[in-house]
């Protein structure tokens, strides 16, 4: 198991501290630095900035939003980032959610699985420098009855194969991930609750006639070192409440549904009720300590090492940490603590 760093959304912390953490991860031998996007900063620009200031750590999108770009545009971005970084780019993709897809990008959220399958097909064909001809349900290239021409990527990617990851939460999306992707980007990952998720991944892989050997399981896990793990958990409450309570509508919130499948149905309902009523403190108070502990790395180095061992035993291959610490120096120290904990765990 190797370590990764997730910087989240650019602008959530200062630009200097984000670059500083990426440089620190590079120096410490981290495997990858991931960057996210929603409806603020885009991930690709930030990744180019980080690539220019690091030397060996991979850069990854967690995620580029599928509704934000055509498949060809994503292939162009991926090929460019991989070239600029000297072959260090990992392409993470996700369909986002109905509110962002339709409200921000103006793209219908219907048939997310079908759109993802076709999207990945086209991206990979473009990266192979094939002339883009595609007759799918959701994408047609070139458009019929028009002047469009089947084109191919003019630049030569530095690698024949570029890893594609999918951010998947629901059972059917997990099966699709196992079938067509090279890696999985889970959120709120818990070793104690991961069995059914792996079953869906394996089912998809078997449908494609492949195994999960070499498949990268790369969850993002909140990291808060400290002497009292219960106090450390409080730093994660705003994040957990936002996603379980506010990342989606009352009718459709994938993170809320995940918490329910993990056995926190009553708590998830209360979190959402408070959050949508803008009672944020009450929503945070309702996040169960058990849930935070199951999905985070909290407390002393020895306790973090024990959780790392459990994560590796569950099948995690790239453990991506997200320091939930406001102070840049504390976040930097947390990255060092993670390295020491990984060595202590014996699963590096």
C-alpha positions in Angstrom: 0.0 0.0 0.0 1.3 3.4 -1.0 0.3 6.9 0.2 -1.4 9.6 -1.8 -2.4 13.2 -1.0 -5.8 14.8 -1.8 -5.7 18.6 -1.9 -9.4 18.8 -2.5 -10.8 21.9 -4.1 -8.3 24.6 -4.9 -9.0 27.7 -2.9 -10.3 25.8 0.2 -6.8 26.6 1.6 -4.3 29.1 0.5 -2.5 28.6 -2.8 0.9 28.6 -1.1 -0.1 25.9 1.4 -1.5 23.7 -1.3 1.6 23.9 -3.4 3.7 23.4 -0.2 1.9 20.2 0.7 2.3 18.9 -2.9 6.0 19.6 -2.7 6.2 17.9 0.7 4.4 14.8 -0.6 6.9 14.7 -3.5 9.8 14.9 -1.1 8.4 12.2 1.2 7.8 9.7 -1.6 4.1 9.9 -1.9 2.7 8.1 -4.9 0.2 10.7 -6.2 -1.3 14.1 -5.5 -5.0 14.4 -6.4 -7.0 17.6 -7.0 -10.8 17.9 -7.2 -13.3 20.2 -8.9 -17.0 21.0 -8.4 -18.1 24.5 -9.5 -15.2 26.6 -8.5 -11.6 26.0 -9.6 -11.0 23.4 -12.3 -8.7 20.5 -11.6 -6.6 20.5 -14.8 -5.1 24.0 -14.3 -4.2 23.2 -10.8 -2.6 19.9 -11.7 -0.5 21.6 -14.4 0.7 24.1 -11.7 1.6 21.3 -9.3 3.3 19.2 -12.0 5.6 22.2 -12.8 6.8 22.3 -9.1 7.2 18.6 -8.4 9.5 16.0 -9.9 8.4 12.4 -9.2 5.0 12.3 -7.6 2.0 11.5 -9.9 -0.7 14.0 -10.4 -4.4 12.9 -10.6 -7.8 14.3 -11.1 -10.2 13.3 -8.4 -12.2 14.0 -10.4 -12.6 15.7 -13.8 -16.4 16.0 -14.2 -17.8 14.1 -17.1 -20.6 16.7 -17.8 -18.1 19.5 -17.9 -16.2 18.4 -21.0 -16.7 16.4 -24.2 -14.8 13.1 -24.2 -12.4 14.5 -26.8 -11.7 17.6 -24.7 -10.9 15.3 -21.7 -8.6 13.2 -23.9 -6.8 16.4 -25.0 -6.4 17.5 -21.4 -5.2 14.1 -20.3 -2.6 13.8 -23.1 -1.4 17.4 -22.4 -1.1 16.9 -18.6 0.7 13.6 -19.1 3.1 15.1 -21.5 3.8 18.2 -19.4 4.4 16.0 -16.3 6.6 13.4 -18.0 4.0 10.6 -17.8 2.8 11.3 -14.3 -1.0 11.9 -14.9 -3.8 9.7 -13.6 -7.3 10.4 -15.1 -10.0 10.2 -12.5 -13.6 10.8 -13.8 -17.0 11.1 -12.3 -20.5 12.1 -13.4 -21.0 14.5 -10.4 -24.6 14.8 -9.3 -27.9 16.0 -10.8 -27.7 19.5 -9.2 -24.3 20.3 -10.5 -24.6 18.5 -13.9 -27.9 20.1 -14.8 -27.6 23.3 -12.8 -24.0 24.3 -13.5 -23.2 22.5 -16.8 -26.6 22.3 -18.4 -26.2 18.5 -19.0 -29.0 16.1 -18.2 -28.1 13.6 -15.6 -30.1 10.8 -17.2 -28.3 7.5 -17.9 -25.1 8.2 -15.9 -23.8 4.7 -16.3 -24.4 4.6 -20.1 -22.8 8.0 -20.5 -19.8 7.0 -18.4 -19.2 3.8 -20.4 -19.4 5.6 -23.8 -17.3 8.5 -22.4 -14.5 6.2 -21.3 -14.6 4.4 -24.7 -14.1 7.6 -26.6 -11.4 9.0 -24.3 -9.4 5.8 -24.6 -9.9 5.7 -28.4 -8.7 9.3 -28.7 -5.6 8.6 -26.5 -4.8 5.7 -28.8 -4.8 8.3 -31.6 -7.6 6.5 -33.5 -9.8 8.5 -35.8 -12.9 9.2 -33.7 -15.9 7.4 -35.1 -18.5 6.5 -32.5 -22.1 5.6 -32.8 -23.4 5.4 -29.3 -26.7 6.2 -27.6 -25.3 9.3 -25.9 -22.4 10.3 -28.2 -22.1 10.3 -31.9 -18.8 11.2 -33.7 -18.8 12.8 -36.2 -22.3 14.1 -35.9 -24.5 12.6 -38.7 -25.7 14.6 -41.7 -23.2 17.4 -41.1 -19.7 18.7 -42.1 -18.0 16.9 -39.2 -14.8 14.9 -40.0 -13.4 12.0 -38.1 -10.2 13.4 -36.5 -7.4 12.0 -34.4 -5.3 13.5 -31.7 -2.5 15.5 -33.2 0.0 15.1 -30.3 1.6 11.8 -29.4 0.9 10.8 -25.7 4.1 9.9 -23.8 2.5 6.6 -22.7 0.5 4.0 -24.7 -1.6 3.4 -21.6 -2.9 6.1 -19.2 -4.7 4.9 -16.1 -8.4 5.7 -15.8 -10.1 5.8 -12.4 -13.8 6.2 -11.7 -15.4 7.7 -8.6 -18.2 5.3 -7.9 -20.6 5.0 -4.9 -23.7 3.0 -6.0 -23.7 -0.8 -6.7 -24.2 -0.6 -10.4 -21.5 2.1 -10.8 -19.1 0.0 -8.8 -19.8 -2.9 -11.2 -19.1 -0.6 -14.2 -15.9 0.5 -12.5 -14.7 -3.0 -12.1 -15.6 -3.7 -15.7 -13.9 -0.8 -17.5 -11.6 1.2 -15.2 -8.0 0.8 -13.9 -8.8 2.1 -10.5 -11.5 3.1 -8.1 -11.8 6.4 -6.1 -14.0 5.7 -3.1 -15.2 8.2 -0.5 -16.2 7.4 3.1 -14.4 4.1 2.7 -14.5 1.8 5.7 -12.7 -1.6 5.9 -15.6 -2.9 8.1 -18.2 -2.0 5.4 -16.3 -2.6 2.2 -17.2 -6.3 1.5 -20.2 -5.7 -0.6 -18.5 -2.9 -2.5 -15.7 -5.3 -3.5 -18.3 -7.9 -4.5 -19.7 -5.4 -7.0 -16.3 -4.5 -8.3 -15.5 -8.2 -8.8 -18.8 -8.8 -10.5 -18.0 -6.1 -13.1 -14.5 -7.4 -13.6 -15.7 -10.9 -14.2 -18.2 -9.7 -16.7 -15.3 -8.2 -18.6 -13.3 -11.4 -18.3 -10.6 -9.9 -16.1 -9.5 -10.0 -12.5 -8.8 -7.1 -10.1 -5.1 -7.9 -10.0 -3.3 -4.6 -10.6 -6.5 -2.7 -10.0 -5.9 0.4 -7.8 -8.2 0.9 -4.8 -7.5 4.6 -3.9 -9.9 5.9 -1.3 -9.5 9.5 0.1 -9.4 9.3 3.9 -9.5 12.3 6.3 -6.3 12.5 8.4 -6.2 14.2 11.8 -3.3 13.2 14.1 -3.4 14.1 17.7 -3.4 12.7 21.2 -7.1 12.3 21.6 -8.8 10.6 18.6 -12.3 11.7 19.7 -11.2 15.3 19.7 -9.5 14.8 16.3 -12.9 13.5 15.0 -14.5 16.9 15.5 -12.3 18.3 12.7 -14.0 15.9 10.2 -17.6 16.7 11.2 -18.1 19.7 8.8 -16.9 17.6 5.8 -19.1 14.6 6.8 -22.1 16.7 7.4 -21.8 18.6 4.2 -21.6 15.5 2.0 -24.2 13.4 3.9 -26.5 16.3 4.4 -26.0 18.8 1.6 -24.3 17.3 -1.4 -27.5 16.6 -3.3 -31.2 17.1 -2.9 -33.5 15.5 -0.3 -34.6 13.0 -3.0 -31.1 12.2 -4.3 -27.9 12.3 -2.3 -25.4 9.5 -3.2 -23.4 10.1 0.0 -26.4 10.0 2.2 -27.4 6.7 0.5 -23.9 5.3 1.1 -24.2 6.2 4.8 -27.5 4.4 4.9 -26.0 1.2 3.4 -23.3 1.4 6.0 -26.0 1.1 8.7 -26.4 4.8 9.6 -29.8 5.3 8.1 -31.5 7.1 11.0 -28.5 9.3 11.6 -28.1 10.2 7.9 -31.8 11.3 7.8 -31.3 13.6 10.8 -28.1 15.0 9.3 -29.8 15.8 6.0 -32.9 17.3 7.8 -30.7 19.7 9.7 -28.4 20.5 6.9 -31.1 21.3 4.4 -32.7 23.5 7.0 -29.3 25.4 7.3 -28.9 24.2 10.8 -25.3 23.3 10.2 -24.1 23.0 13.8 -27.0 20.6 14.5 -26.1 18.6 11.4 -22.5 18.2 12.4 -23.5 17.1 15.9 -25.6 14.3 14.4 -22.6 12.7 12.6 -21.9 9.5 14.6 -18.5 9.3 16.1 -18.5 5.6 14.9 -19.0 6.8 11.3 -16.1 9.3 11.5 -13.8 6.8 13.1 -14.6 4.1 10.5 -13.8 6.4 7.6 -10.9 8.4 8.9 -7.4 8.2 10.3 -7.5 9.8 13.8 -5.4 10.1 16.9 -1.8 9.0 17.8 0.6 7.6 15.2 0.2 4.1 16.6 -3.6 4.2 16.2 -3.3 5.5 12.7 -0.9 2.7 11.9 -3.5 0.1 13.1 -6.2 1.6 10.8 -3.7 1.6 7.9 -3.1 -2.1 8.4 -6.9 -2.6 8.4 -7.2 -0.6 5.2 -4.5 -2.6 3.5 -6.1 -5.9 4.7 -9.4 -4.7 3.1 -7.7 -4.2 -0.3 -6.6 -0.6 -0.4 -3.5 -0.2 -2.6 -3.2 3.7 -2.7 -4.2 5.3 0.6 -4.9 8.9 -0.2 -4.9 11.1 2.9 -6.6 14.5 3.2 -5.3 16.4 6.3 -8.2 18.2 8.0 -6.1 20.8 9.7 -6.4 24.5 9.2 -2.8 25.3 9.9 -0.4 24.7 7.1 2.5 23.6 9.4 0.2 21.1 11.1 -0.9 19.7 7.8 2.7 19.3 6.7 3.5 17.5 9.9 0.5 15.3 9.4 2.0 14.1 6.1 5.2 13.1 7.9 3.1 11.3 10.6 1.3 9.3 7.8 4.6 8.2 6.5 5.8 7.1 9.9 2.5 5.3 10.6 2.7 3.5 7.3 6.2 2.2 8.2 4.9 1.2 11.6 2.0 -0.6 10.1 4.2 -3.0 8.1 2.1 -2.8 4.9 4.2 -0.3 2.9 
